């Protein structure tokens, strides 16, 4: 059989079965994407401009905001284009490029969240050694390692899947080039690749999530030993934002990759994917800004300082 894998195009189904999607879906997804960009840019500005936020915790928050913008930007602009124009065709190269970068950035976020958990563990459980272990070199090393591991781990999927033969149906029943949706187009047996996705999800995603939860077991244990209730609340508030972000991101992304297949699974995948592609990156900076007194104080100083000077 002639190998035409590298010249075929795919067609992204997205939400084409929903009536009035241009009127209903486009404004919603566009608003989510623009607010996500705005909030994460504000986080960048606040942390860069306020000297009080030049700490490891906020350094990792910058990395988190950066990755959130990246993996949302991989999927959402193409979806918006499909909804407004109806042109759902995507080339083989563009599809696998989208797959690669999406997997790379999602994997990177797991490692960044783990680095943030380690930072909170050291700050609360070993405060006397915090500045020794969480020095600038360590923070940069953790950040570089997170991106490197994410980029390297994601390479195997497009390399393996792109060598498969695809059926006559090239409609991807998703709103972006999702791995499992593309594998459904392969007439040959894909058990080995499916198993690899599951094992990789357990080895990297679930194990990272488990390490974060273990870190927070030690953190909560340390917090409970604090004598005063005000002291316990103050310490817990410093890490509650990160724990909220971990639960939002990890549970949605792991649910998508680890849940069993069934006849409704692809429609469920779209909903779950939309949660952690559009909603979670939007909520991350909001959670940090609304639940973190240092960020709130810094934002007031930056954006209202000039106004107060003019007033008085």
Secondary structure, 3 states (H helix, E strand, C coil): CCCCHHHCEEEECCCCCCCCHHHHHHHHHHHHHHHHHHHHHHHHHHHHHCHHHCCHHHHHHHHHHHHHHHHHHHHHHHHHHHHHHCCCEEEHHHHHHHHHHHHHHHHHHHHHHHHHHHHHHHHHHCHHHHHHHCCHHHHHHHHHHHHHHHHHHHHHHHHHHCCCCCCCCCEECCCCCCHHHHHCCCCCCCHHHHHHHHHHHHHHHHHHHHHHHHHHHHHHHHHHCCCCHHHHHHHHHHHHHHHHHHHHHHHHHHHHHHCCCCCCHHHHHHHHHHHHHHHHHHHHHHHHHHHCHHHHHHHHHHHHHHHHHHHC
